[in-house]
Amino acid sequence: WWKGSPRGYLANNDDLEILDKFNSEIRGFYNYYSIANNSTVLNQFYRIMKESMLKTFGHKYRTTRKHLMKKYRVGKEFGVRFKDKYGKEKVRLFYHDGFKRKVEAKVACFDNIPRSKYNLARTSLIDRLKARKCEYCGATDNLEMHHVRKLKDLKGKATWEKHMIARQRKTIAVCFNCHRTMHNGKF
């Protein structure tokens, strides 16, 4: 299992900044993966991030997780109390809204046309997921995202690797069966 690790470089920041940093990273990941069928696997990522945040606070205050939970507990959640510019006490909670799949992606539409020198015809992640079609076999159910860390790590022997290299994409939308087969090395 993966474990969260303390981020020592955040120890000099105040409590609210540390909490905001972790919250924004979690929301960013969720926003990116929310339209994939397997977006609920982010719960594992959430557990790691929570552990990392607690270890960062523990590193900052040289204390245990149990003591931190007692100090920062707000109801059943972890939260940081602070005063706003008017002196009113407020609470900011650690992200706890879950990772439910979003059926429709919210795409910002603007009236102005972007001034770009080049118009690249590559499909975006949202377009590929909206197509609801496996990019490998063409199946139309249970889409998942397959990721690789670096394109240069791909050998280019398997068809799906050639596909990713040709499109210069580290992600590919595939059905459940193709995803399992890729991880088992059968392609």
Phi, psi and omega per residue, in radians:
W1 nan 2.597 3.057
W2 -1.360 2.585 3.106
K3 -2.213 2.563 3.069
G4 -1.324 2.587 3.114
S5 -2.181 2.640 -3.117
P6 -1.202 2.544 3.070
R7 -1.817 1.620 -3.073
G8 -1.052 -0.538 -3.112
Y9 -1.190 -0.249 3.091
L10 -1.609 -0.109 -3.031
A11 -1.071 -0.491 -3.130
N12 -1.442 -0.186 3.096
N13 -1.365 2.792 3.085
D14 -1.358 2.917 -3.013
D15 -1.008 -0.721 -3.103
L16 -1.144 -0.691 3.118
E17 -1.133 -0.687 3.115
I18 -1.112 -0.841 -3.141
L19 -1.080 -0.753 3.127
D20 -1.095 -0.656 3.125
K21 -1.061 -0.850 -3.132
F22 -1.173 -0.740 3.120
N23 -1.050 -0.763 -3.103
S24 -1.176 -0.627 3.100
E25 -1.166 -0.727 3.123
I26 -1.137 -0.807 3.128
R27 -1.093 -0.648 3.117
G28 -1.114 -0.801 3.098
F29 -1.085 -0.777 -3.121
Y30 -1.114 -0.723 3.130
N31 -1.066 -0.677 -3.123
Y32 -1.233 -0.748 -3.033
Y33 -1.687 0.025 -2.987
S34 -1.156 -0.388 -3.116
I35 -1.652 -0.005 3.073
A36 -1.432 2.628 -3.130
N37 -1.130 -0.477 -3.109
N38 -1.803 0.641 -3.118
S39 -1.154 -0.344 -3.119
T40 -1.242 -0.243 3.091
V41 -1.193 -0.155 3.074
L42 -1.154 -0.222 3.069
N43 -1.051 -0.607 3.086
Q44 -1.161 -0.764 3.085
F45 -1.057 -0.726 3.128
Y46 -1.041 -0.771 3.137
R47 -1.063 -0.746 3.136
I48 -1.142 -0.740 -3.139
M49 -1.150 -0.680 3.119
K50 -1.134 -0.751 3.114
E51 -1.102 -0.723 3.122
S52 -1.107 -0.723 3.128
M53 -1.116 -0.791 3.140
L54 -1.106 -0.677 3.111
K55 -1.185 -0.578 3.091
T56 -1.161 -0.782 3.066
F57 -1.110 -0.705 3.102
G58 -1.077 -0.693 3.095
H59 -1.136 -0.707 -3.112
K60 -1.153 -0.788 -3.055
Y61 -1.767 0.038 -3.136
R62 0.891 0.969 -3.106
T63 -2.467 3.095 -3.066
T64 -1.610 2.891 3.119
R65 -1.097 -0.707 -3.124
K66 -1.062 -0.773 3.133
H67 -1.155 -0.683 3.117
L68 -1.107 -0.769 -3.134
M69 -1.100 -0.627 3.114
K70 -1.214 -0.710 -3.093
K71 -1.246 -0.695 -3.018
Y72 -1.824 0.135 -3.115
R73 -1.224 2.275 3.052
V74 -2.211 1.756 -3.003
G75 1.204 -2.096 3.081
K76 -1.810 0.030 -3.035
E77 -1.913 2.899 3.043
F78 -1.584 2.245 -3.117
G79 -2.622 2.761 3.124
V80 -1.991 2.207 3.093
R81 -1.570 2.441 3.128
F82 -2.656 2.893 3.105
K83 -1.902 2.350 3.114
D84 -1.407 -3.081 -3.062
K85 -1.166 -0.266 3.102
Y86 -1.650 0.030 3.138
G87 1.482 0.107 -3.137
K88 -1.480 2.326 -3.119
E89 -1.353 2.300 3.122
K90 -2.245 2.907 -3.141
V91 -2.282 2.321 3.006
R92 -1.997 2.162 -3.074
L93 -1.662 2.675 3.005
F94 -1.201 2.505 -3.066
Y95 -0.880 2.271 3.129
H96 -2.592 0.521 -3.081
D97 -1.608 0.025 3.093
G98 1.442 -3.114 -3.058
F99 -2.340 0.881 -3.141
K100 -1.189 2.520 -3.138
R101 -1.219 2.363 3.060
K102 -1.664 2.170 -3.088
V103 -1.226 -0.836 -3.139
E104 -1.887 2.314 3.082
A105 -1.382 2.429 3.094
K106 -1.607 1.945 -3.123
V107 -1.875 2.234 3.121
A108 -1.303 2.191 3.114
C109 -1.927 2.297 -3.132
F110 -2.127 2.691 3.130
D111 -1.314 -0.590 -3.073
N112 -1.386 2.512 3.135
I113 -1.569 2.251 -3.124
P114 -1.136 2.451 3.119
R115 -1.576 1.678 3.133
S116 -2.115 2.479 -3.109
K117 -1.269 -0.640 -3.099
Y118 -2.048 2.451 3.066
N119 -1.984 1.686 -3.116
L120 -1.429 2.370 -3.028
A121 -1.630 0.376 3.112
R122 -1.316 2.555 3.123
T123 -1.438 2.527 3.127
S124 -1.466 2.918 3.123
L125 -1.030 -0.733 -3.113
I126 -1.116 -0.757 3.118
D127 -1.077 -0.703 -3.124
R128 -1.180 -0.659 3.123
L129 -1.311 -0.605 3.112
K130 -1.145 -0.502 3.129
A131 -1.135 -0.374 3.123
R132 0.878 0.820 -3.104
K133 -2.465 2.299 3.094
C134 -1.097 2.245 -3.111
E135 -1.320 -0.144 -3.141
Y136 -1.773 -0.921 -3.057
C137 -1.917 -0.236 3.108
G138 1.584 0.055 3.119
A139 -1.107 2.694 -3.052
T140 -2.023 0.352 -3.133
D141 -2.260 2.668 3.052
N142 0.847 1.176 3.105
L143 -1.341 2.450 3.039
E144 -2.342 2.814 3.124
M145 -1.797 2.262 3.044
H146 -1.793 2.251 -3.073
H147 -2.101 2.578 2.953
V148 -2.164 2.639 -3.103
R149 -1.229 -0.844 -3.114
K150 -2.410 2.429 3.105
L151 -1.139 -0.530 -3.112
K152 -1.210 -0.307 3.093
D153 -1.337 -0.286 3.138
L154 -1.289 2.390 -3.131
K155 -1.378 -0.488 -3.140
G156 1.450 0.299 -3.136
K157 -1.547 -0.777 -3.121
A158 -1.323 2.677 -3.116
T159 -1.062 -0.746 -3.119
W160 -1.161 -0.570 3.089
E161 -1.174 -0.741 3.096
K162 -1.066 -0.690 3.131
H163 -1.071 -0.802 -3.117
M164 -1.186 -0.698 -3.141
I165 -1.154 -0.768 -3.121
A166 -1.089 -0.658 -3.113
R167 -1.557 -0.089 -3.095
Q168 0.930 0.893 3.134
R169 -2.194 2.379 3.075
K170 -1.572 -0.108 3.117
T171 -2.138 2.604 3.092
I172 -2.494 2.319 3.122
A173 -1.482 2.041 -3.106
V174 -2.307 2.793 3.090
C175 -1.331 2.954 -3.097
F176 -1.004 -0.805 -3.093
N177 -1.116 -0.785 3.121
C178 -1.125 -0.656 -3.135
H179 -1.099 -0.803 3.112
R180 -1.107 -0.727 -3.135
T181 -1.113 -0.670 3.101
M182 -1.087 -0.787 -3.121
H183 -1.214 -0.476 3.100
N184 -1.451 -0.117 3.104
G185 1.287 0.466 -3.089
K186 -1.528 -0.326 -3.120
F187 -1.342 nan nan
